[in-house]
């Protein structure tokens, strides 16, 4: 688990850059990213920037639903309502 400095929790380009660089560094170190889980548009963008397929990017709802709606409508991520739903419906099908 990698936690960010507090200023990264704000939406915007700095947050996306930090998340993208962190995910890329983990991949470069040999960690295979099977799925991305988040709750903000910046999470979807960062996972997309690192070539994670949209069917492996999951965002928790209903928080930030209006922010995430365009990305979900464009099929750039999958929304889920509870972590139990994520585990039983989506994560069990990943290789």
N, C-alpha and C positions, 0 to 999 in steps of 0.2 A: 504494500500500500504506500502510495506517495501522496503526502499532504502538501497543499500549497500555502504560501504566505497569505495572510489575511487579505491583502489588497487584491488578490487574484479572484476573490469571490464576487467581485463586481463585473457586470457584463462589459464586453468590449474587446477590442483588438489585443490588448495586453494579456487578457485572460485566455483568449484563443491561442495566442502565440505560446504562452506558458504551457498550456495543456498539450498542444501539438508537439512541442519540443520534448516534453516529459514522456509522452507516449512513444515518440520516435526514438528517444534514448533507450527506453526499455526494450523496444524491438531490436535496436542495434546491438544491445547487450545479449541478444539471443532469446529473449522472452517472446513466445508466440502469443499474441493477443487474440483470444478466441471470441471475445465479446466485449462490448463497451456498455457501461451502465452509467446513466446520469439523470439530470433533471432540468437542464437548461439547454438553450439553443447552442451555447458555446461548447457544450459537451458533444453535441451532434456534429458541429463543424470541426472540432478537433479530431474526432474519430474519423470523419470523412477525409480530412486532410492527410491522415496516415493510412489511407486506402482500406480501412475496415469496411466491409460490405454493409449496405443499409440493413440487410436482414439480420445483422449481428449487432446493431446499435439499438439500445433499449433506453427509453426515458420514462421516468415515473410521473404519473399524472395523479391528481389534477393540478398540482402546483405548476405555475408557469404555463398553463394550457394554452393561453392565447399567444404566448411567445413561441410555443412549439407547434401550434396548429399548421402554419405554412409548411414546416418540415415534414410533419406527419402526412399532410395532404399530398405532398410531393413524393411520399414513400422513401424518405431519406432516413427514417428511423421507425421503430415500433413502440407504441405507447403501452404501458401496463399500469394497472391500478393498485397492485400490491406486490410485495416481494414474493409472497407465496404463489401468486399467479405467474410471475416471472420464472420462478423455479420450476413449477409443475407444467407450465404450458410452453415455455420457450427454451429454457436452458437445457432441458432434458434431450432436446433434439440436436444439440451441437455435438460435433465430433470430439 
